[in-house]
Amino acid sequence: MQTMTTEELELWLEFERLEGPLGPERDDLHSVQTSATVANMFRRQGSPTINPVDFVPDWSGERKEARTNRNIEAWMNFGKRMTEEGNRG
């Protein structure tokens, strides 16, 4: 097994600081961008824009209740819009 030098670790840390998180954390960010885009495409006219931050996993559970209520509402609106779109076509 090859080990990483301190210098190499410092370079990777600097790269991550400049480019954003690497690994699963970056996957989370890609997922929330997609989720927010889809939810905003189907939100009712005049309703507030859904922020990608609303979809960021809250591993600590601190924001869970407030975010859950907003997400439930967003997904209910999404479902209604999908149903309405399906009934039109």
PyMOL Python script that loads the backbone (N, CA, C, O; Angstrom):
from pymol import cmd

cmd.read_pdbstr("""\
ATOM      1  N   MET A   1       0.843  -1.174   0.000  1.00  0.00           N
ATOM      2  CA  MET A   1       0.000   0.000   0.000  1.00  0.00           C
ATOM      3  C   MET A   1       0.889   1.238   0.000  1.00  0.00           C
ATOM      4  O   MET A   1       1.834   1.349   0.782  1.00  0.00           O
ATOM      5  N   GLN A   2       0.564   2.162  -0.892  1.00  0.00           N
ATOM      6  CA  GLN A   2       1.347   3.386  -0.991  1.00  0.00           C
ATOM      7  C   GLN A   2       0.724   4.463  -0.104  1.00  0.00           C
ATOM      8  O   GLN A   2      -0.498   4.606  -0.057  1.00  0.00           O
ATOM      9  N   THR A   3       1.559   5.208   0.590  1.00  0.00           N
ATOM     10  CA  THR A   3       1.054   6.258   1.474  1.00  0.00           C
ATOM     11  C   THR A   3       1.184   7.621   0.802  1.00  0.00           C
ATOM     12  O   THR A   3       2.002   7.810  -0.098  1.00  0.00           O
ATOM     13  N   MET A   4       0.388   8.541   1.243  1.00  0.00           N
ATOM     14  CA  MET A   4       0.400   9.894   0.704  1.00  0.00           C
ATOM     15  C   MET A   4       1.335  10.742   1.554  1.00  0.00           C
ATOM     16  O   MET A   4       1.328  10.654   2.782  1.00  0.00           O
ATOM     17  N   THR A   5       2.128  11.554   0.896  1.00  0.00           N
ATOM     18  CA  THR A   5       3.018  12.444   1.635  1.00  0.00           C
ATOM     19  C   THR A   5       2.220  13.636   2.173  1.00  0.00           C
ATOM     20  O   THR A   5       1.109  13.911   1.720  1.00  0.00           O
ATOM     21  N   THR A   6       2.790  14.314   3.116  1.00  0.00           N
ATOM     22  CA  THR A   6       2.161  15.512   3.670  1.00  0.00           C
ATOM     23  C   THR A   6       1.982  16.562   2.585  1.00  0.00           C
ATOM     24  O   THR A   6       0.954  17.237   2.528  1.00  0.00           O
ATOM     25  N   GLU A   7       2.976  16.696   1.734  1.00  0.00           N
ATOM     26  CA  GLU A   7       2.903  17.684   0.654  1.00  0.00           C
ATOM     27  C   GLU A   7       1.759  17.352  -0.303  1.00  0.00           C
ATOM     28  O   GLU A   7       1.031  18.245  -0.737  1.00  0.00           O
ATOM     29  N   GLU A   8       1.601  16.069  -0.632  1.00  0.00           N
ATOM     30  CA  GLU A   8       0.532  15.664  -1.540  1.00  0.00           C
ATOM     31  C   GLU A   8      -0.840  15.910  -0.897  1.00  0.00           C
ATOM     32  O   GLU A   8      -1.769  16.367  -1.564  1.00  0.00           O
ATOM     33  N   LEU A   9      -0.959  15.608   0.384  1.00  0.00           N
ATOM     34  CA  LEU A   9      -2.200  15.864   1.101  1.00  0.00           C
ATOM     35  C   LEU A   9      -2.526  17.357   1.087  1.00  0.00           C
ATOM     36  O   LEU A   9      -3.675  17.741   0.867  1.00  0.00           O
ATOM     37  N   GLU A  10      -1.525  18.191   1.319  1.00  0.00           N
ATOM     38  CA  GLU A  10      -1.740  19.639   1.304  1.00  0.00           C
ATOM     39  C   GLU A  10      -2.205  20.111  -0.074  1.00  0.00           C
ATOM     40  O   GLU A  10      -3.060  20.991  -0.171  1.00  0.00           O
ATOM     41  N   LEU A  11      -1.646  19.532  -1.138  1.00  0.00           N
ATOM     42  CA  LEU A  11      -2.072  19.884  -2.492  1.00  0.00           C
ATOM     43  C   LEU A  11      -3.533  19.490  -2.734  1.00  0.00           C
ATOM     44  O   LEU A  11      -4.298  20.264  -3.309  1.00  0.00           O
ATOM     45  N   TRP A  12      -3.915  18.296  -2.300  1.00  0.00           N
ATOM     46  CA  TRP A  12      -5.305  17.852  -2.468  1.00  0.00           C
ATOM     47  C   TRP A  12      -6.258  18.715  -1.653  1.00  0.00           C
ATOM     48  O   TRP A  12      -7.350  19.038  -2.121  1.00  0.00           O
ATOM     49  N   LEU A  13      -5.862  19.093  -0.441  1.00  0.00           N
ATOM     50  CA  LEU A  13      -6.695  19.963   0.383  1.00  0.00           C
ATOM     51  C   LEU A  13      -6.876  21.329  -0.269  1.00  0.00           C
ATOM     52  O   LEU A  13      -7.969  21.894  -0.244  1.00  0.00           O
ATOM     53  N   GLU A  14      -5.814  21.849  -0.844  1.00  0.00           N
ATOM     54  CA  GLU A  14      -5.899  23.133  -1.539  1.00  0.00           C
ATOM     55  C   GLU A  14      -6.770  23.010  -2.789  1.00  0.00           C
ATOM     56  O   GLU A  14      -7.567  23.903  -3.078  1.00  0.00           O
ATOM     57  N   PHE A  15      -6.625  21.926  -3.520  1.00  0.00           N
ATOM     58  CA  PHE A  15      -7.452  21.689  -4.698  1.00  0.00           C
ATOM     59  C   PHE A  15      -8.934  21.647  -4.301  1.00  0.00           C
ATOM     60  O   PHE A  15      -9.773  22.266  -4.956  1.00  0.00           O
ATOM     61  N   GLU A  16      -9.249  20.919  -3.233  1.00  0.00           N
ATOM     62  CA  GLU A  16     -10.630  20.819  -2.778  1.00  0.00           C
ATOM     63  C   GLU A  16     -11.158  22.176  -2.306  1.00  0.00           C
ATOM     64  O   GLU A  16     -12.327  22.499  -2.516  1.00  0.00           O
ATOM     65  N   ARG A  17     -10.302  22.958  -1.674  1.00  0.00           N
ATOM     66  CA  ARG A  17     -10.712  24.296  -1.236  1.00  0.00           C
ATOM     67  C   ARG A  17     -11.077  25.165  -2.437  1.00  0.00           C
ATOM     68  O   ARG A  17     -12.032  25.939  -2.373  1.00  0.00           O
ATOM     69  N   LEU A  18     -10.329  25.043  -3.526  1.00  0.00           N
ATOM     70  CA  LEU A  18     -10.578  25.849  -4.726  1.00  0.00           C
ATOM     71  C   LEU A  18     -11.731  25.310  -5.569  1.00  0.00           C
ATOM     72  O   LEU A  18     -12.529  26.090  -6.089  1.00  0.00           O
ATOM     73  N   GLU A  19     -11.825  24.010  -5.709  1.00  0.00           N
ATOM     74  CA  GLU A  19     -12.782  23.389  -6.624  1.00  0.00           C
ATOM     75  C   GLU A  19     -14.058  22.884  -5.962  1.00  0.00           C
ATOM     76  O   GLU A  19     -15.003  22.510  -6.656  1.00  0.00           O
ATOM     77  N   GLY A  20     -14.102  22.868  -4.649  1.00  0.00           N
ATOM     78  CA  GLY A  20     -15.266  22.334  -3.952  1.00  0.00           C
ATOM     79  C   GLY A  20     -14.996  20.916  -3.501  1.00  0.00           C
ATOM     80  O   GLY A  20     -13.927  20.365  -3.764  1.00  0.00           O
ATOM     81  N   PRO A  21     -15.964  20.326  -2.820  1.00  0.00           N
ATOM     82  CA  PRO A  21     -15.756  19.001  -2.231  1.00  0.00           C
ATOM     83  C   PRO A  21     -15.560  17.920  -3.284  1.00  0.00           C
ATOM     84  O   PRO A  21     -16.053  18.014  -4.408  1.00  0.00           O
ATOM     85  N   LEU A  22     -14.833  16.907  -2.886  1.00  0.00           N
ATOM     86  CA  LEU A  22     -14.589  15.745  -3.739  1.00  0.00           C
ATOM     87  C   LEU A  22     -15.355  14.556  -3.171  1.00  0.00           C
ATOM     88  O   LEU A  22     -15.739  14.561  -2.002  1.00  0.00           O
ATOM     89  N   GLY A  23     -15.573  13.561  -3.980  1.00  0.00           N
ATOM     90  CA  GLY A  23     -16.191  12.327  -3.501  1.00  0.00           C
ATOM     91  C   GLY A  23     -17.685  12.454  -3.277  1.00  0.00           C
ATOM     92  O   GLY A  23     -18.358  13.213  -3.976  1.00  0.00           O
ATOM     93  N   PRO A  24     -18.211  11.717  -2.307  1.00  0.00           N
ATOM     94  CA  PRO A  24     -19.663  11.679  -2.079  1.00  0.00           C
ATOM     95  C   PRO A  24     -20.276  13.044  -1.790  1.00  0.00           C
ATOM     96  O   PRO A  24     -21.427  13.287  -2.154  1.00  0.00           O
ATOM     97  N   GLU A  25     -19.538  13.930  -1.148  1.00  0.00           N
ATOM     98  CA  GLU A  25     -20.072  15.262  -0.860  1.00  0.00           C
ATOM     99  C   GLU A  25     -20.384  15.997  -2.161  1.00  0.00           C
ATOM    100  O   GLU A  25     -21.383  16.710  -2.249  1.00  0.00           O
ATOM    101  N   ARG A  26     -19.539  15.825  -3.158  1.00  0.00           N
ATOM    102  CA  ARG A  26     -19.791  16.474  -4.447  1.00  0.00           C
ATOM    103  C   ARG A  26     -20.995  15.846  -5.137  1.00  0.00           C
ATOM    104  O   ARG A  26     -21.762  16.546  -5.798  1.00  0.00           O
ATOM    105  N   ASP A  27     -21.169  14.539  -4.991  1.00  0.00           N
ATOM    106  CA  ASP A  27     -22.347  13.876  -5.546  1.00  0.00           C
ATOM    107  C   ASP A  27     -23.616  14.452  -4.936  1.00  0.00           C
ATOM    108  O   ASP A  27     -24.608  14.656  -5.637  1.00  0.00           O
ATOM    109  N   ASP A  28     -23.588  14.716  -3.624  1.00  0.00           N
ATOM    110  CA  ASP A  28     -24.740  15.336  -2.967  1.00  0.00           C
ATOM    111  C   ASP A  28     -25.059  16.682  -3.614  1.00  0.00           C
ATOM    112  O   ASP A  28     -26.224  16.997  -3.856  1.00  0.00           O
ATOM    113  N   LEU A  29     -24.032  17.470  -3.890  1.00  0.00           N
ATOM    114  CA  LEU A  29     -24.252  18.788  -4.488  1.00  0.00           C
ATOM    115  C   LEU A  29     -24.847  18.671  -5.882  1.00  0.00           C
ATOM    116  O   LEU A  29     -25.736  19.443  -6.241  1.00  0.00           O
ATOM    117  N   HIS A  30     -24.370  17.717  -6.672  1.00  0.00           N
ATOM    118  CA  HIS A  30     -24.947  17.509  -8.004  1.00  0.00           C
ATOM    119  C   HIS A  30     -26.409  17.095  -7.898  1.00  0.00           C
ATOM    120  O   HIS A  30     -27.247  17.555  -8.674  1.00  0.00           O
ATOM    121  N   SER A  31     -26.710  16.244  -6.956  1.00  0.00           N
ATOM    122  CA  SER A  31     -28.085  15.769  -6.777  1.00  0.00           C
ATOM    123  C   SER A  31     -29.023  16.893  -6.354  1.00  0.00           C
ATOM    124  O   SER A  31     -30.150  16.978  -6.844  1.00  0.00           O
ATOM    125  N   VAL A  32     -28.568  17.759  -5.448  1.00  0.00           N
ATOM    126  CA  VAL A  32     -29.449  18.831  -5.001  1.00  0.00           C
ATOM    127  C   VAL A  32     -29.702  19.841  -6.109  1.00  0.00           C
ATOM    128  O   VAL A  32     -30.786  20.419  -6.179  1.00  0.00           O
ATOM    129  N   GLN A  33     -28.723  20.060  -6.972  1.00  0.00           N
ATOM    130  CA  GLN A  33     -28.931  20.968  -8.097  1.00  0.00           C
ATOM    131  C   GLN A  33     -30.011  20.414  -9.026  1.00  0.00           C
ATOM    132  O   GLN A  33     -30.891  21.149  -9.474  1.00  0.00           O
ATOM    133  N   THR A  34     -29.937  19.134  -9.307  1.00  0.00           N
ATOM    134  CA  THR A  34     -30.933  18.500 -10.167  1.00  0.00           C
ATOM    135  C   THR A  34     -32.304  18.515  -9.499  1.00  0.00           C
ATOM    136  O   THR A  34     -33.303  18.839 -10.141  1.00  0.00           O
ATOM    137  N   SER A  35     -32.356  18.172  -8.232  1.00  0.00           N
ATOM    138  CA  SER A  35     -33.632  18.141  -7.508  1.00  0.00           C
ATOM    139  C   SER A  35     -34.291  19.517  -7.501  1.00  0.00           C
ATOM    140  O   SER A  35     -35.489  19.632  -7.757  1.00  0.00           O
ATOM    141  N   ALA A  36     -33.526  20.548  -7.212  1.00  0.00           N
ATOM    142  CA  ALA A  36     -34.077  21.902  -7.167  1.00  0.00           C
ATOM    143  C   ALA A  36     -34.549  22.343  -8.548  1.00  0.00           C
ATOM    144  O   ALA A  36     -35.590  22.989  -8.669  1.00  0.00           O
ATOM    145  N   THR A  37     -33.803  22.004  -9.578  1.00  0.00           N
ATOM    146  CA  THR A  37     -34.197  22.370 -10.936  1.00  0.00           C
ATOM    147  C   THR A  37     -35.527  21.734 -11.308  1.00  0.00           C
ATOM    148  O   THR A  37     -36.421  22.403 -11.826  1.00  0.00           O
ATOM    149  N   VAL A  38     -35.652  20.445 -11.042  1.00  0.00           N
ATOM    150  CA  VAL A  38     -36.903  19.740 -11.364  1.00  0.00           C
ATOM    151  C   VAL A  38     -38.051  20.308 -10.538  1.00  0.00           C
ATOM    152  O   VAL A  38     -39.127  20.565 -11.078  1.00  0.00           O
ATOM    153  N   ALA A  39     -37.845  20.508  -9.246  1.00  0.00           N
ATOM    154  CA  ALA A  39     -38.908  21.048  -8.395  1.00  0.00           C
ATOM    155  C   ALA A  39     -39.320  22.440  -8.855  1.00  0.00           C
ATOM    156  O   ALA A  39     -40.507  22.764  -8.837  1.00  0.00           O
ATOM    157  N   ASN A  40     -38.373  23.261  -9.263  1.00  0.00           N
ATOM    158  CA  ASN A  40     -38.704  24.609  -9.724  1.00  0.00           C
ATOM    159  C   ASN A  40     -39.421  24.603 -11.066  1.00  0.00           C
ATOM    160  O   ASN A  40     -40.231  25.486 -11.345  1.00  0.00           O
ATOM    161  N   MET A  41     -39.125  23.611 -11.895  1.00  0.00           N
ATOM    162  CA  MET A  41     -39.822  23.517 -13.182  1.00  0.00           C
ATOM    163  C   MET A  41     -41.319  23.299 -12.984  1.00  0.00           C
ATOM    164  O   MET A  41     -42.127  23.740 -13.801  1.00  0.00           O
ATOM    165  N   PHE A  42     -41.684  22.624 -11.905  1.00  0.00           N
ATOM    166  CA  PHE A  42     -43.077  22.263 -11.690  1.00  0.00           C
ATOM    167  C   PHE A  42     -43.747  23.022 -10.543  1.00  0.00           C
ATOM    168  O   PHE A  42     -44.840  22.654 -10.113  1.00  0.00           O
ATOM    169  N   ARG A  43     -43.099  24.074 -10.048  1.00  0.00           N
ATOM    170  CA  ARG A  43     -43.732  24.828  -8.970  1.00  0.00           C
ATOM    171  C   ARG A  43     -44.811  25.724  -9.557  1.00  0.00           C
ATOM    172  O   ARG A  43     -44.762  26.097 -10.729  1.00  0.00           O
ATOM    173  N   ARG A  44     -45.764  26.055  -8.737  1.00  0.00           N
ATOM    174  CA  ARG A  44     -46.862  26.918  -9.169  1.00  0.00           C
ATOM    175  C   ARG A  44     -46.343  28.327  -9.434  1.00  0.00           C
ATOM    176  O   ARG A  44     -45.432  28.804  -8.758  1.00  0.00           O
ATOM    177  N   GLN A  45     -46.939  28.984 -10.429  1.00  0.00           N
ATOM    178  CA  GLN A  45     -46.564  30.355 -10.736  1.00  0.00           C
ATOM    179  C   GLN A  45     -46.829  31.228  -9.514  1.00  0.00           C
ATOM    180  O   GLN A  45     -47.896  31.154  -8.904  1.00  0.00           O
ATOM    181  N   GLY A  46     -45.863  32.039  -9.170  1.00  0.00           N
ATOM    182  CA  GLY A  46     -45.982  32.923  -8.021  1.00  0.00           C
ATOM    183  C   GLY A  46     -45.490  32.321  -6.715  1.00  0.00           C
ATOM    184  O   GLY A  46     -45.303  33.042  -5.735  1.00  0.00           O
ATOM    185  N   SER A  47     -45.274  30.995  -6.687  1.00  0.00           N
ATOM    186  CA  SER A  47     -44.754  30.392  -5.460  1.00  0.00           C
ATOM    187  C   SER A  47     -43.255  30.644  -5.382  1.00  0.00           C
ATOM    188  O   SER A  47     -42.607  30.843  -6.410  1.00  0.00           O
ATOM    189  N   PRO A  48     -42.698  30.638  -4.180  1.00  0.00           N
ATOM    190  CA  PRO A  48     -41.272  30.952  -4.044  1.00  0.00           C
ATOM    191  C   PRO A  48     -40.380  29.926  -4.732  1.00  0.00           C
ATOM    192  O   PRO A  48     -40.704  28.740  -4.802  1.00  0.00           O
ATOM    193  N   THR A  49     -39.259  30.408  -5.234  1.00  0.00           N
ATOM    194  CA  THR A  49     -38.273  29.535  -5.854  1.00  0.00           C
ATOM    195  C   THR A  49     -37.665  28.621  -4.800  1.00  0.00           C
ATOM    196  O   THR A  49     -37.361  29.050  -3.687  1.00  0.00           O
ATOM    197  N   ILE A  50     -37.495  27.368  -5.164  1.00  0.00           N
ATOM    198  CA  ILE A  50     -36.889  26.404  -4.258  1.00  0.00           C
ATOM    199  C   ILE A  50     -35.377  26.475  -4.425  1.00  0.00           C
ATOM    200  O   ILE A  50     -34.862  26.378  -5.539  1.00  0.00           O
ATOM    201  N   ASN A  51     -34.685  26.641  -3.334  1.00  0.00           N
ATOM    202  CA  ASN A  51     -33.243  26.773  -3.328  1.00  0.00           C
ATOM    203  C   ASN A  51     -32.593  25.393  -3.242  1.00  0.00           C
ATOM    204  O   ASN A  51     -33.069  24.549  -2.482  1.00  0.00           O
ATOM    205  N   PRO A  52     -31.527  25.136  -3.991  1.00  0.00           N
ATOM    206  CA  PRO A  52     -30.844  23.843  -3.870  1.00  0.00           C
ATOM    207  C   PRO A  52     -30.443  23.503  -2.443  1.00  0.00           C
ATOM    208  O   PRO A  52     -30.379  22.327  -2.083  1.00  0.00           O
ATOM    209  N   VAL A  53     -30.170  24.519  -1.623  1.00  0.00           N
ATOM    210  CA  VAL A  53     -29.790  24.271  -0.230  1.00  0.00           C
ATOM    211  C   VAL A  53     -30.892  23.506   0.508  1.00  0.00           C
ATOM    212  O   VAL A  53     -30.615  22.752   1.442  1.00  0.00           O
ATOM    213  N   ASP A  54     -32.147  23.707   0.079  1.00  0.00           N
ATOM    214  CA  ASP A  54     -33.262  23.007   0.718  1.00  0.00           C
ATOM    215  C   ASP A  54     -33.171  21.495   0.551  1.00  0.00           C
ATOM    216  O   ASP A  54     -33.797  20.752   1.307  1.00  0.00           O
ATOM    217  N   PHE A  55     -32.405  21.035  -0.423  1.00  0.00           N
ATOM    218  CA  PHE A  55     -32.272  19.604  -0.676  1.00  0.00           C
ATOM    219  C   PHE A  55     -30.965  19.002  -0.150  1.00  0.00           C
ATOM    220  O   PHE A  55     -30.740  17.798  -0.271  1.00  0.00           O
ATOM    221  N   VAL A  56     -30.113  19.840   0.430  1.00  0.00           N
ATOM    222  CA  VAL A  56     -28.837  19.343   0.956  1.00  0.00           C
ATOM    223  C   VAL A  56     -29.110  18.423   2.147  1.00  0.00           C
ATOM    224  O   VAL A  56     -29.846  18.800   3.059  1.00  0.00           O
ATOM    225  N   PRO A  57     -28.533  17.235   2.149  1.00  0.00           N
ATOM    226  CA  PRO A  57     -28.750  16.340   3.284  1.00  0.00           C
ATOM    227  C   PRO A  57     -28.335  16.999   4.604  1.00  0.00           C
ATOM    228  O   PRO A  57     -27.295  17.653   4.690  1.00  0.00           O
ATOM    229  N   ASP A  58     -29.153  16.813   5.605  1.00  0.00           N
ATOM    230  CA  ASP A  58     -28.891  17.366   6.936  1.00  0.00           C
ATOM    231  C   ASP A  58     -28.552  16.195   7.849  1.00  0.00           C
ATOM    232  O   ASP A  58     -29.399  15.710   8.600  1.00  0.00           O
ATOM    233  N   TRP A  59     -27.323  15.755   7.776  1.00  0.00           N
ATOM    234  CA  TRP A  59     -26.920  14.549   8.489  1.00  0.00           C
ATOM    235  C   TRP A  59     -27.054  14.706   9.998  1.00  0.00           C
ATOM    236  O   TRP A  59     -27.224  13.711  10.702  1.00  0.00           O
ATOM    237  N   SER A  60     -26.983  15.932  10.509  1.00  0.00           N
ATOM    238  CA  SER A  60     -27.070  16.139  11.954  1.00  0.00           C
ATOM    239  C   SER A  60     -28.517  16.186  12.439  1.00  0.00           C
ATOM    240  O   SER A  60     -28.773  15.988  13.627  1.00  0.00           O
ATOM    241  N   GLY A  61     -29.463  16.443  11.540  1.00  0.00           N
ATOM    242  CA  GLY A  61     -30.870  16.514  11.903  1.00  0.00           C
ATOM    243  C   GLY A  61     -31.310  17.861  12.435  1.00  0.00           C
ATOM    244  O   GLY A  61     -32.462  18.002  12.845  1.00  0.00           O
ATOM    245  N   GLU A  62     -30.438  18.860  12.445  1.00  0.00           N
ATOM    246  CA  GLU A  62     -30.765  20.161  13.022  1.00  0.00           C
ATOM    247  C   GLU A  62     -31.832  20.913  12.236  1.00  0.00           C
ATOM    248  O   GLU A  62     -32.675  21.587  12.827  1.00  0.00           O
ATOM    249  N   ARG A  63     -31.804  20.806  10.907  1.00  0.00           N
ATOM    250  CA  ARG A  63     -32.752  21.557  10.085  1.00  0.00           C
ATOM    251  C   ARG A  63     -33.898  20.686   9.592  1.00  0.00           C
ATOM    252  O   ARG A  63     -34.722  21.128   8.791  1.00  0.00           O
ATOM    253  N   LYS A  64     -33.947  19.466  10.062  1.00  0.00           N
ATOM    254  CA  LYS A  64     -34.846  18.471   9.484  1.00  0.00           C
ATOM    255  C   LYS A  64     -36.313  18.896   9.468  1.00  0.00           C
ATOM    256  O   LYS A  64     -36.958  18.819   8.422  1.00  0.00           O
ATOM    257  N   GLU A  65     -36.841  19.331  10.573  1.00  0.00           N
ATOM    258  CA  GLU A  65     -38.279  19.619  10.636  1.00  0.00           C
ATOM    259  C   GLU A  65     -38.682  20.738   9.677  1.00  0.00           C
ATOM    260  O   GLU A  65     -39.636  20.587   8.914  1.00  0.00           O
ATOM    261  N   ALA A  66     -37.962  21.854   9.712  1.00  0.00           N
ATOM    262  CA  ALA A  66     -38.306  22.980   8.849  1.00  0.00           C
ATOM    263  C   ALA A  66     -38.155  22.606   7.378  1.00  0.00           C
ATOM    264  O   ALA A  66     -39.013  22.923   6.554  1.00  0.00           O
ATOM    265  N   ARG A  67     -37.055  21.930   7.060  1.00  0.00           N
ATOM    266  CA  ARG A  67     -36.817  21.557   5.665  1.00  0.00           C
ATOM    267  C   ARG A  67     -37.807  20.506   5.205  1.00  0.00           C
ATOM    268  O   ARG A  67     -38.254  20.536   4.059  1.00  0.00           O
ATOM    269  N   THR A  68     -38.156  19.580   6.080  1.00  0.00           N
ATOM    270  CA  THR A  68     -39.105  18.530   5.717  1.00  0.00           C
ATOM    271  C   THR A  68     -40.441  19.137   5.320  1.00  0.00           C
ATOM    272  O   THR A  68     -41.039  18.725   4.326  1.00  0.00           O
ATOM    273  N   ASN A  69     -40.910  20.106   6.081  1.00  0.00           N
ATOM    274  CA  ASN A  69     -42.184  20.745   5.753  1.00  0.00           C
ATOM    275  C   ASN A  69     -42.127  21.426   4.388  1.00  0.00           C
ATOM    276  O   ASN A  69     -43.072  21.314   3.607  1.00  0.00           O
ATOM    277  N   ARG A  70     -41.041  22.127   4.089  1.00  0.00           N
ATOM    278  CA  ARG A  70     -40.903  22.779   2.779  1.00  0.00           C
ATOM    279  C   ARG A  70     -40.805  21.751   1.668  1.00  0.00           C
ATOM    280  O   ARG A  70     -41.410  21.926   0.611  1.00  0.00           O
ATOM    281  N   ASN A  71     -40.048  20.673   1.891  1.00  0.00           N
ATOM    282  CA  ASN A  71     -39.898  19.656   0.854  1.00  0.00           C
ATOM    283  C   ASN A  71     -41.195  18.911   0.603  1.00  0.00           C
ATOM    284  O   ASN A  71     -41.511  18.590  -0.543  1.00  0.00           O
ATOM    285  N   ILE A  72     -41.947  18.633   1.651  1.00  0.00           N
ATOM    286  CA  ILE A  72     -43.239  17.960   1.467  1.00  0.00           C
ATOM    287  C   ILE A  72     -44.131  18.835   0.591  1.00  0.00           C
ATOM    288  O   ILE A  72     -44.760  18.349  -0.349  1.00  0.00           O
ATOM    289  N   GLU A  73     -44.180  20.109   0.902  1.00  0.00           N
ATOM    290  CA  GLU A  73     -44.992  21.029   0.110  1.00  0.00           C
ATOM    291  C   GLU A  73     -44.497  21.080  -1.343  1.00  0.00           C
ATOM    292  O   GLU A  73     -45.299  21.054  -2.276  1.00  0.00           O
ATOM    293  N   ALA A  74     -43.179  21.152  -1.526  1.00  0.00           N
ATOM    294  CA  ALA A  74     -42.626  21.204  -2.883  1.00  0.00           C
ATOM    295  C   ALA A  74     -42.963  19.946  -3.663  1.00  0.00           C
ATOM    296  O   ALA A  74     -43.359  20.030  -4.825  1.00  0.00           O
ATOM    297  N   TRP A  75     -42.815  18.787  -3.050  1.00  0.00           N
ATOM    298  CA  TRP A  75     -43.102  17.540  -3.767  1.00  0.00           C
ATOM    299  C   TRP A  75     -44.589  17.359  -4.007  1.00  0.00           C
ATOM    300  O   TRP A  75     -44.981  16.758  -5.007  1.00  0.00           O
ATOM    301  N   MET A  76     -45.438  17.871  -3.100  1.00  0.00           N
ATOM    302  CA  MET A  76     -46.876  17.805  -3.339  1.00  0.00           C
ATOM    303  C   MET A  76     -47.245  18.674  -4.536  1.00  0.00           C
ATOM    304  O   MET A  76     -48.047  18.272  -5.378  1.00  0.00           O
ATOM    305  N   ASN A  77     -46.657  19.864  -4.606  1.00  0.00           N
ATOM    306  CA  ASN A  77     -46.888  20.733  -5.764  1.00  0.00           C
ATOM    307  C   ASN A  77     -46.380  20.081  -7.038  1.00  0.00           C
ATOM    308  O   ASN A  77     -47.020  20.169  -8.086  1.00  0.00           O
ATOM    309  N   PHE A  78     -45.237  19.432  -6.948  1.00  0.00           N
ATOM    310  CA  PHE A  78     -44.672  18.721  -8.095  1.00  0.00           C
ATOM    311  C   PHE A  78     -45.648  17.643  -8.573  1.00  0.00           C
ATOM    312  O   PHE A  78     -45.923  17.531  -9.767  1.00  0.00           O
ATOM    313  N   GLY A  79     -46.163  16.860  -7.638  1.00  0.00           N
ATOM    314  CA  GLY A  79     -47.095  15.793  -7.992  1.00  0.00           C
ATOM    315  C   GLY A  79     -48.364  16.334  -8.630  1.00  0.00           C
ATOM    316  O   GLY A  79     -48.872  15.768  -9.598  1.00  0.00           O
ATOM    317  N   LYS A  80     -48.877  17.439  -8.078  1.00  0.00           N
ATOM    318  CA  LYS A  80     -50.074  18.061  -8.647  1.00  0.00           C
ATOM    319  C   LYS A  80     -49.823  18.532 -10.073  1.00  0.00           C
ATOM    320  O   LYS A  80     -50.646  18.324 -10.964  1.00  0.00           O
ATOM    321  N   ARG A  81     -48.666  19.172 -10.276  1.00  0.00           N
ATOM    322  CA  ARG A  81     -48.344  19.674 -11.616  1.00  0.00           C
ATOM    323  C   ARG A  81     -48.173  18.528 -12.609  1.00  0.00           C
ATOM    324  O   ARG A  81     -48.621  18.621 -13.752  1.00  0.00           O
ATOM    325  N   MET A  82     -47.530  17.457 -12.177  1.00  0.00           N
ATOM    326  CA  MET A  82     -47.351  16.301 -13.059  1.00  0.00           C
ATOM    327  C   MET A  82     -48.709  15.716 -13.430  1.00  0.00           C
ATOM    328  O   MET A  82     -48.929  15.333 -14.579  1.00  0.00           O
ATOM    329  N   THR A  83     -49.618  15.647 -12.463  1.00  0.00           N
ATOM    330  CA  THR A  83     -50.955  15.117 -12.720  1.00  0.00           C
ATOM    331  C   THR A  83     -51.695  16.031 -13.687  1.00  0.00           C
ATOM    332  O   THR A  83     -52.334  15.556 -14.626  1.00  0.00           O
ATOM    333  N   GLU A  84     -51.612  17.333 -13.464  1.00  0.00           N
ATOM    334  CA  GLU A  84     -52.274  18.287 -14.352  1.00  0.00           C
ATOM    335  C   GLU A  84     -51.713  18.209 -15.764  1.00  0.00           C
ATOM    336  O   GLU A  84     -52.468  18.231 -16.735  1.00  0.00           O
ATOM    337  N   GLU A  85     -50.383  18.117 -15.885  1.00  0.00           N
ATOM    338  CA  GLU A  85     -49.754  18.014 -17.201  1.00  0.00           C
ATOM    339  C   GLU A  85     -50.208  16.735 -17.897  1.00  0.00           C
ATOM    340  O   GLU A  85     -50.478  16.748 -19.097  1.00  0.00           O
ATOM    341  N   GLY A  86     -50.293  15.642 -17.163  1.00  0.00           N
ATOM    342  CA  GLY A  86     -50.710  14.355 -17.731  1.00  0.00           C
ATOM    343  C   GLY A  86     -52.152  14.384 -18.173  1.00  0.00           C
ATOM    344  O   GLY A  86     -52.505  13.765 -19.177  1.00  0.00           O
ATOM    345  N   ASN A  87     -52.993  15.092 -17.444  1.00  0.00           N
ATOM    346  CA  ASN A  87     -54.419  15.164 -17.802  1.00  0.00           C
ATOM    347  C   ASN A  87     -54.663  16.039 -19.029  1.00  0.00           C
ATOM    348  O   ASN A  87     -55.674  15.887 -19.714  1.00  0.00           O
ATOM    349  N   ARG A  88     -53.735  16.953 -19.303  1.00  0.00           N
ATOM    350  CA  ARG A  88     -53.885  17.832 -20.474  1.00  0.00           C
ATOM    351  C   ARG A  88     -53.510  17.140 -21.764  1.00  0.00           C
ATOM    352  O   ARG A  88     -54.071  17.424 -22.823  1.00  0.00           O
ATOM    353  N   GLY A  89     -52.543  16.214 -21.668  1.00  0.00           N
ATOM    354  CA  GLY A  89     -52.003  15.648 -22.906  1.00  0.00           C
ATOM    355  C   GLY A  89     -52.496  14.308 -23.146  1.00  0.00           C
ATOM    356  O   GLY A  89     -52.137  13.689 -24.148  1.00  0.00           O
TER     357      GLY A  89
END
""", "prot")
cmd.dss("prot")
cmd.show_as("cartoon", "prot")
cmd.util.cbc("prot")
cmd.orient("prot")
